[in-house]
Amino acid sequence: MKKIIRSIVIIAILVSAIGAQAQDDFEKNMYVSYDVGAVFQQDANVSQSFGSNGKVSFYPGARLDVGIGYNFCNWLAADVSGGFMWNSINTFNGVSLSSINQDVNIYSFPILVGLTLKLPNRTHFIPYVGVSGGANISEFYLSDNGTSGNDHDVEPALQAEAGLNYVFNPSASLGLDYKFMTTLDQQYHINGNSITQSGIYIHGIFIDLSVNF
């Protein structure tokens, strides 16, 4: 009986030690990333149920992303990220919105799941590429000669990125990142008017900070 109890205790200690080591290894492979930068949306086509159709151009905007990821090895990682992005429309068919007392702001919340392929080498500089997919939640705010309205839309989104990180130590890196995101046509209904934006292509340049747990 004593041998059985001793064996159970030894097995329990071994299982506990293995579990603790596995948990420690898992946590060491986890990381948090912070991206902040400027975004540049390409001209988009706009169609309306009331009013004329045409093309809009955008001012430069801003985007902030926060992600949590896991390094499977030194060259492959997966992550989940959420962000906030702001754009405003500059012109419609070449006419500045400000000249006709209009203002349009678009606030977006991309939620993406992705894979990153890293290219480790003997230097502190690590290039990488990645691809992700998910959804983009957008909120369209229109101010038109004293009247205003807003509506939201949710569309599938795809994103590709490439960057270069400088690894300070095993726990932190800082780098420069390029992201290209596209969504399906965005549709809004404001004050009885159906507005559709097609050709959503957004480029972004970011500073990236990654910190391991």
C-alpha positions in Angstrom: 0.0 0.0 0.0 2.8 2.4 0.9 4.5 1.6 -2.5 1.2 2.5 -4.3 0.8 5.7 -2.4 4.5 6.6 -3.1 4.1 5.9 -6.8 0.9 8.1 -6.9 2.8 10.9 -5.2 5.7 10.6 -7.6 3.4 10.6 -10.6 1.5 13.6 -9.3 4.8 15.5 -8.8 6.0 14.6 -12.3 2.7 15.6 -13.9 2.6 18.9 -12.0 6.2 19.6 -13.0 5.6 18.8 -16.7 2.4 20.9 -16.6 4.1 23.9 -15.0 7.0 23.7 -17.6 4.5 23.4 -20.5 2.6 26.5 -19.2 5.8 28.4 -18.7 6.9 27.6 -22.3 3.5 28.6 -23.6 3.6 31.9 -21.9 7.1 32.6 -23.1 5.9 32.1 -26.7 3.0 34.6 -26.3 3.4 38.3 -27.3 1.5 41.5 -27.5 2.0 43.9 -30.5 1.2 47.6 -30.8 1.0 49.3 -34.2 0.4 53.0 -34.8 0.7 54.9 -38.1 -0.8 56.7 -41.0 -3.3 55.2 -43.6 -3.9 56.3 -47.2 -7.1 55.1 -48.8 -7.3 54.9 -52.6 -10.1 56.8 -54.4 -13.4 54.9 -54.2 -16.5 54.8 -56.4 -19.7 56.0 -54.7 -23.3 55.3 -55.9 -26.4 56.8 -54.3 -30.1 56.2 -54.5 -30.6 60.0 -54.4 -28.1 62.3 -55.9 -25.3 61.8 -58.4 -22.7 59.0 -58.5 -19.0 59.6 -58.7 -15.6 59.1 -57.2 -14.3 60.2 -53.8 -10.8 60.9 -52.6 -9.6 60.8 -49.0 -7.4 62.8 -46.7 -4.6 60.8 -45.0 -5.9 59.0 -41.9 -4.7 57.3 -38.8 -4.8 53.7 -37.5 -4.0 52.0 -34.2 -3.8 48.2 -33.8 -3.3 46.0 -30.8 -2.8 42.3 -31.2 -2.0 39.2 -29.2 0.0 36.3 -30.8 1.8 33.1 -30.3 5.2 32.1 -31.7 5.0 28.4 -32.9 8.8 28.7 -33.6 11.3 31.4 -34.6 9.8 31.7 -38.1 6.0 31.2 -37.7 3.5 33.0 -35.6 -0.3 33.5 -35.4 -2.2 36.4 -33.9 -5.5 38.1 -33.3 -5.7 41.8 -33.6 -8.2 44.6 -33.2 -7.8 48.2 -34.3 -9.3 51.6 -34.8 -9.0 53.6 -38.1 -10.1 57.0 -39.1 -10.5 58.4 -42.6 -12.3 61.5 -44.0 -13.5 62.2 -47.5 -11.7 65.1 -49.3 -13.4 65.5 -52.7 -16.4 64.2 -54.6 -16.0 64.2 -58.3 -13.1 66.6 -57.8 -15.1 69.1 -55.7 -13.9 69.7 -52.2 -16.6 68.7 -49.6 -15.7 71.7 -47.5 -16.6 74.1 -50.3 -20.2 72.8 -50.3 -20.5 72.6 -46.5 -20.3 68.9 -46.3 -18.1 66.7 -44.0 -17.8 62.9 -44.1 -15.8 60.9 -41.5 -15.5 57.1 -41.6 -14.4 55.3 -38.4 -13.5 51.7 -38.8 -12.7 48.8 -36.4 -10.8 45.9 -38.2 -10.8 42.6 -36.4 -8.4 40.1 -38.0 -6.8 36.7 -37.5 -3.5 36.1 -39.2 -0.3 34.2 -39.8 3.2 35.7 -39.9 6.2 34.2 -41.6 9.5 35.5 -40.2 12.9 35.2 -41.8 15.4 34.8 -38.9 19.1 35.4 -39.5 22.3 36.2 -37.7 21.5 39.9 -37.3 19.1 41.7 -35.1 17.0 42.7 -38.1 14.1 40.3 -38.8 12.1 40.7 -42.0 8.6 39.2 -42.1 5.4 38.9 -44.2 1.9 38.1 -43.1 -1.7 37.6 -44.2 -4.9 37.9 -42.2 -8.6 37.9 -42.6 -11.7 38.8 -40.6 -14.2 41.6 -40.5 -14.2 45.4 -40.7 -16.8 47.4 -38.8 -17.3 50.9 -40.2 -19.3 53.9 -39.1 -20.1 56.6 -41.7 -20.8 60.1 -40.4 -22.2 62.7 -42.7 -22.7 66.4 -42.1 -24.5 68.2 -44.9 -25.4 71.9 -44.6 -26.6 71.7 -41.0 -28.1 68.3 -41.1 -26.3 65.1 -40.1 -26.7 61.4 -40.1 -24.8 58.2 -39.6 -24.9 54.4 -40.2 -22.7 51.4 -39.8 -21.7 48.4 -41.9 -19.8 45.2 -41.4 -17.9 43.6 -44.3 -15.3 40.8 -44.7 -11.8 42.1 -44.8 -8.4 40.8 -46.0 -5.0 42.2 -45.2 -1.4 41.6 -46.3 1.6 43.0 -44.6 5.4 43.1 -44.7 7.9 44.7 -42.3 11.3 44.7 -40.7 11.8 44.4 -36.9 14.9 45.2 -34.9 15.1 42.7 -32.0 16.5 44.4 -28.9 16.4 41.3 -26.8 14.4 38.0 -26.7 11.5 39.9 -25.1 11.1 43.0 -27.3 11.4 44.3 -30.9 10.7 47.6 -32.7 10.1 47.9 -36.4 8.5 49.4 -39.5 5.4 47.8 -41.0 3.4 48.1 -44.2 -0.2 46.9 -44.4 -2.6 46.7 -47.3 -6.3 46.1 -46.3 -9.3 45.6 -48.6 -13.0 45.1 -47.8 -16.1 44.3 -49.8 -18.3 47.2 -50.9 -19.4 49.3 -47.9 -23.1 50.2 -47.8 -24.8 52.8 -45.6 -28.4 54.2 -45.3 -28.5 57.8 -44.1 -31.6 60.0 -44.1 -33.4 57.8 -46.7 -30.3 57.7 -49.0 -28.5 54.5 -49.8 -24.8 55.1 -50.2 -22.4 52.4 -51.5 -18.7 52.7 -51.6 -16.8 50.2 -53.8 -13.1 49.7 -54.3 -12.0 49.8 -50.7 -8.1 49.7 -50.8 -6.2 51.1 -47.8 -2.4 51.3 -47.5 -0.8 51.9 -44.1 2.7 52.6 -42.7 3.2 51.8 -39.1 5.7 51.7 -36.2 5.4 48.3 -34.6 6.3 47.4 -31.0 6.2 43.7 -29.9 6.7 42.5 -26.4 6.8 38.9 -25.2 5.0 37.8 -22.0 
